[in-house]
Amino acid sequence: MMIDKDILRYDKMVENALRGVVKQSVEEVIEHGLPGEHHFYITFLTDYNGVKIPDYLRDRYPGEMTIVLQYQFSDLFVDDTKMGVTLSFNNVPEKLVIPLAAISIFADPSVNFALQFQPLGEAIDEADLAALVDDEEGGPDDDGSGGGKGGGTGEVVSLDKFRKK
């Protein structure tokens, strides 16, 4: 599909704004911790350029992986284009770095909140993500993991997908 350069790209603007919600949520947790029963399920594309995870996790979760930020995590950070966290996998701490553009689902089941992003490929780039900061005040400065496949292409995500049955 060819896109006219004279058309405002509202789809990219909305995508950037929603990824800003993810970034701001992580910033809040860094500054204040997770309040109450809040916790995050973050599904990301493991083969996206810039994703840094151990090879054994990439082998175990080809395509997509879901992590849980709830009780045991450390070294949480976020900047204009990526987030990172250390989680324990089989009692081995592993540092993960995830470009914000690689995130396909962000959910906080404690408040029935979820965002699902379209697969991005080349639809959004780091310059677009850096634009998130231009409109914001301030700036960025044993089993916490979950695995699983998520996905879809634009349908509404039920939070039941993230709950253990």
SULKADA-V139992 format. One line per field, one symbol per residue. ss: DSSP state (A for helix, B for strand, O for the rest). phi: phi as a letter, one per 30 degrees, with the letter a starting at -180 (. if undefined). psi: psi as a letter, one per 20 degrees, with the letter a starting at -180 (. if undefined). A space follows every 10 residues. Layout:
# SULKADA-V139992
ss->???
phi->???
psi->???
This chain:
# SULKADA-V139992
ss->OOOOOOOOOA AAAAAAAAAA AAAAAAAAAA AAOOOOOOOB BBBBBOOOOO OBOOAAAAAA OOOBBBBBBO OOOBBBBBOO OBBBBBBBBO OBBBBBBBBA AABBBBBBAA AOBBBBOOOO OOOOOAAAAA AAAAOOOOOO OOOOBOOOOO OOOOOOOOAA AAOOO
phi->.ccddccdcd ddddeddddd ddedddeddd dbiddhceac cbcbddcdej dcbeeddddd bdjbbccbcb ccabhdbbbd babbacbcbh icdbdcbbde dddcbbbbdd bhcabbcdec hcdbbddddd dedeccdiad d.accbblcb kkbjddcdde ecddc
psi->ppppijppmh ghggggghhh ggghgggghg hiroqcjqqp popqohjqpi poqqhhhhhh mpfqqpqpof gnqrkpqqah irrqqprpol kopppppoqh iiphppqnhh jlpqppqqpg djhqrhhghh ihhhjqqaan .mnjqqrrpa armjrpppih hiqq.
